[in-house]
Amino acid sequence: MKTKLTEKIIQKRLNSFLATWKYNVDGLYMFPWESDKLIWTKAGLIYEFEIKISRADYKADFKHKPEKHLLLNSLLPDNKSKYIEGELFNQLKKKQQKKFPRISLADTHLKYRYPPDTPTPNYFYYAVPEGMLEPEEIPPYAGLIYITEEKGVGTGVYIVREAPKLHKTKYGDGELNLAEKFYYNMISWRRKYREQVDYSLMYRNRLADELASKGQERSYKEMEDDLKREKDNAASWEETASHFKHLYLTMVKDADYNSIERRMLIDEIKKYDPQFEYIGFLEEVNKKYEEKYPDRAERNNS
């Protein structure tokens, strides 16, 4: 059985790329750009996956994000880093000239570039439907993964070309401000969930009013089927929000913050949730832990 591959489907298929990981997240700004998927191993290595479902989408990535690709390209040895540097600089010039018409084209390649110490993934892959791109079309700093359309046949994930190791740096949770990013994403996805629920109810009411105004009859089941489809879509947003909540709580539990870092974290959280109280939050977590694991809590207290 075949199914049309979407970004969501490919994200789920990529969960089988590694057997174990520390964090596995979709749609996160861990770096200066949004990553379609990130897998962070327990050893501290980060795999980034850029998902493309059309050739036009793939080509547009270099046009709209030349700074990102220049940075990844710069991590290669000199004998390979010239591969697309000229083309990327031209795209960067066009982009900055359009944004800032008074800046000279000759100068734009020196402006708005990421500094050398900008965090980057250890490995970078393109994940695409099977056969959409050939290995020779992929820049040397990237690997290529095919995702098949068949269901139930293996994992559906095939590495066509291994990605090179761009660097050996291993990032800690605090270095990338993960607590802040996980918390922000949780709030963001919850907001999207609520918007989807509101939209589904609005859709149902509009449809009912339209049918009533035209004197048309429609079965209750048909109305409920439409609403269910909208609610199912909204549920996927809530699922993502719950996932980031779990990551945030894990982050807070495992992180070794000193008082200054803790205050900075609380300040960041309150930008998105002014009512947030850190002490109350910890007490609530401890209370739920004791209720769920009374034996463990008793041993810890003793």
Buried (B, 14 or more C-beta within 10 A) or exposed (E): EEEEBEBEBBBBBBBEBBEEBBBBBBBBEBBEEEBBBBBBBEEBBBBBBBBBBEEEBBEEBBEEBBBBBBBBBBBBEEEEBEBBBEEBBEBBBBBBBEEEEEBEEEEBBEEBBBEEEEBBBBBBBBBBBBEBBEEEEBBBBBBBBBBBBEEEEEEBBEEBBEBBEBEEEEBEBBEBBBBBBBBBBBBBBBEBBBEBBEEBBEBBEEBEEEEEEEEEEEEEEEBEEBBEEBBEBBEBBBEBBBBBBEBBBBBBEEBEBEEEBBEBBBEBBEEBEEEEEBEEBEEEEEEEBBEEEEEEBEEEEE
